[in-house]
């Protein structure tokens, strides 16, 4: 097995229009997005201590906050958009797991969430 590097982002906040019924999608609402981006063959960072040796996680956070795109019916769609973006950031990107949480769905305690995993073909 080759060496792997995992970049994790937990619960980044995004304000999006998402929901199956039109009234739910009418107003922006908060979702929380977590990412685990798996990169193959990381360099020895002691000798390669520069941003070019890895994926800049700011590019992932900025996409989540600013570029999730058009309104969506499903949080699965949002997860898929984030996964595609993450895999596009580096030829070393082997796989990504994205979880989107939608706190506003349940009244009271609890959070609805979906997780998808995509692998580079």
KAJOGI-V873880 format. One record per residue. RES is the residue in one letter. SS is DSSP state (helix for helix, strand for strand, loop for the rest). OMEGA is omega as a letter, one per 20 degrees, with the letter a starting at -180 (NA if undefined). Layout:
[[RES & SS & OMEGA] [RES & SS & OMEGA]]
This chain:
[[X & loop & r] [X & loop & r] [X & loop & r] [X & strand & r] [X & strand & r] [X & strand & r] [X & strand & a] [X & strand & r] [X & strand & a] [X & strand & r] [X & strand & r] [X & strand & a] [X & strand & r] [X & strand & r] [X & strand & a] [X & strand & r] [X & loop & a] [X & strand & r] [X & loop & a] [X & loop & r] [X & loop & a] [X & helix & a] [X & helix & r] [X & helix & r] [X & helix & a] [X & helix & a] [X & loop & r] [X & loop & r] [X & strand & a] [X & strand & r] [X & strand & r] [X & strand & a] [X & strand & r] [X & strand & a] [X & strand & r] [X & strand & a] [X & strand & a] [X & strand & a] [X & strand & r] [X & strand & r] [X & loop & r] [X & loop & r] [X & loop & r] [X & loop & a] [X & loop & r] [X & loop & a] [X & loop & a] [X & loop & a] [X & loop & r] [X & loop & a] [X & helix & r] [X & helix & a] [X & helix & a] [X & loop & r] [X & loop & r] [X & loop & a] [X & helix & r] [X & helix & r] [X & helix & r] [X & helix & a] [X & helix & r] [X & helix & r] [X & helix & a] [X & helix & a] [X & helix & a] [X & helix & a] [X & loop & a] [X & loop & r] [X & loop & a] [X & loop & r] [X & loop & a] [X & strand & r] [X & loop & a] [X & loop & r] [X & helix & r] [X & helix & r] [X & helix & r] [X & helix & r] [X & helix & a] [X & helix & r] [X & helix & r] [X & helix & r] [X & helix & r] [X & helix & r] [X & helix & a] [X & helix & a] [X & helix & a] [X & helix & a] [X & loop & a] [X & loop & r] [X & loop & r] [X & loop & a] [X & strand & a] [X & strand & a] [X & strand & r] [X & strand & r] [X & strand & a] [X & strand & r] [X & strand & r] [X & strand & r] [X & strand & r] [X & strand & a] [X & loop & a] [X & loop & a] [X & loop & a] [X & loop & r] [X & loop & a] [X & loop & a] [X & loop & r] [X & loop & a] [X & loop & r] [X & strand & a] [X & strand & r] [X & strand & r] [X & strand & r] [X & strand & r] [X & strand & r] [X & strand & r] [X & strand & r] [X & loop & r] [X & loop & NA]]
